[in-house]
């Protein structure tokens, strides 16, 4: 019986703990004179039953853009191309599970796409971006910044979707 030779165990160069990295998506849609934002209702703690942006943890060896697209598709069934990175949020207390840095992406759609909740979302719905329900984590702060970027931006942020 031949033995399988495996390489040495990977050694990391840092002895100190590091924050986790997540990707969140703020997806807007123009609805007449209003602007809507896509939210998911969380199926798990923390903030079980609260509304939040689609998103989740970045997998090992995964790009931030891929993680954002993957999480959006897994939780809502929506695929959006050309997400724009709008900021990073890393206050140590923003996630009760531990220090998590979220890289936030955004896009504006011309028309509302049908969302279906899946993965760790029990619901996925479009809500008024100006009058959203109570949001989990620091998503109220993120929404405020995303709205400022969308309204204050000089170039079009229309993105293709399928």
C-alpha positions in Angstrom: 0.0 0.0 0.0 1.5 3.3 -1.1 1.4 6.2 1.3 0.3 9.6 0.1 2.9 12.2 0.9 1.5 15.5 1.9 3.3 18.8 2.0 4.1 20.6 5.2 1.3 22.3 7.1 0.8 25.9 6.1 2.5 28.3 8.5 1.1 31.7 8.9 3.3 34.7 9.4 1.1 36.5 11.9 0.6 35.4 15.5 -2.2 37.9 16.2 -5.9 37.4 15.5 -7.3 39.3 12.5 -10.8 40.6 11.8 -13.1 38.6 9.6 -13.9 40.0 6.1 -17.4 40.3 4.7 -19.0 41.6 1.6 -22.4 43.4 1.7 -24.5 44.6 -1.3 -26.7 47.7 -1.4 -28.9 47.2 -4.4 -31.1 50.1 -5.4 -34.0 50.4 -7.8 -35.8 53.4 -9.0 -39.5 53.1 -8.3 -41.2 56.2 -9.8 -40.2 59.1 -7.6 -39.0 56.8 -4.8 -35.8 54.7 -4.5 -36.0 51.2 -3.2 -33.4 49.0 -1.6 -33.2 45.2 -1.6 -33.1 43.8 1.9 -33.1 40.2 3.3 -34.6 39.1 6.6 -32.0 37.2 8.5 -32.7 33.6 9.3 -30.0 33.3 12.0 -28.5 35.2 14.9 -27.2 37.7 15.3 -30.2 39.9 14.5 -32.4 36.9 13.5 -35.6 38.2 12.0 -34.2 41.7 11.3 -33.7 43.2 7.8 -30.2 43.6 6.5 -28.3 43.9 3.2 -27.5 40.7 1.3 -24.0 39.7 2.2 -21.7 37.4 4.0 -18.2 36.3 4.7 -15.5 36.2 2.1 -14.2 32.7 1.5 -10.6 31.8 1.5 -8.9 32.7 -1.8 -12.1 34.5 -3.1 -12.0 38.0 -4.5 -14.2 40.7 -2.8 -16.2 41.2 -6.0 -16.8 37.5 -6.4 -17.9 37.2 -2.7 -20.4 40.1 -3.2 -21.9 38.6 -6.4 -22.0 35.1 -4.9 -23.8 36.3 -1.7 -26.3 38.4 -3.6 -27.1 35.4 -5.8 -27.2 32.9 -2.9 -29.5 35.0 -0.7 -31.8 36.7 -3.3 -31.5 34.8 -6.6 -30.4 38.1 -8.3 -27.2 38.4 -10.4 -25.8 41.8 -10.9 -22.7 42.7 -12.9 -20.3 45.6 -12.3 -21.0 46.2 -8.6 -19.2 49.3 -7.4 -17.2 49.3 -4.2 -18.5 52.2 -2.0 -16.6 51.7 1.2 -15.3 49.6 4.1 -16.9 49.5 7.5 -14.9 48.0 10.4 -15.9 49.4 13.7 -15.0 46.6 16.2 -18.5 46.5 17.7 -20.5 46.4 14.5 -20.9 42.6 14.6 -21.5 40.8 18.0 -19.8 37.7 16.7 -16.5 39.4 16.6 -14.5 42.1 14.7 -15.7 42.0 11.1 -14.8 44.4 8.4 -17.4 44.7 5.6 -16.5 45.8 2.1 -19.7 47.3 0.7 -20.7 47.2 -3.0 -23.6 49.0 -4.6 -25.5 49.1 -7.9 -28.6 50.9 -9.2 -31.1 49.0 -11.4 -33.5 50.6 -13.9 -36.2 48.1 -13.0 -37.1 46.0 -10.0 -36.0 42.4 -10.3 -37.9 39.6 -8.5 -36.0 38.5 -5.4 -36.4 35.1 -3.8 -35.1 34.4 -0.3 -32.6 31.5 0.0 -29.5 30.4 1.9 -29.5 32.2 5.3 -32.3 34.6 4.3 -36.0 33.8 5.2 -37.3 36.7 3.1 -36.1 39.1 0.4 -38.0 42.2 -0.4 -37.6 45.7 -1.8 -38.2 48.5 0.7 -38.2 52.3 0.5 -34.6 53.4 0.8 -35.7 56.6 2.5 -38.0 54.9 5.0 -36.5 51.4 5.6 -37.5 49.1 8.4 -35.1 48.8 11.4 -31.9 47.4 10.1 -29.3 45.0 11.6 -25.7 45.7 12.3 -24.6 49.2 11.2 -26.6 49.0 8.0 -28.5 52.2 8.6 -25.2 54.0 8.5 -24.2 52.2 5.4 -27.5 52.9 3.7 -27.1 56.6 4.4 -23.7 56.7 2.8 -24.8 54.7 -0.2 -27.8 57.1 -0.7 -25.4 60.1 -0.6 -23.1 58.4 -3.1 -26.0 57.5 -5.4 -27.7 61.0 -5.3 -24.5 63.0 -5.2 -22.7 61.0 -7.9 -22.0 62.9 -11.1 -21.9 59.8 -13.4 -24.6 57.3 -14.1 -24.5 54.2 -11.8 -26.8 52.1 -13.9 -25.7 48.5 -13.9 -26.5 45.6 -16.1 -28.4 42.7 -14.5 -29.8 39.4 -15.5 
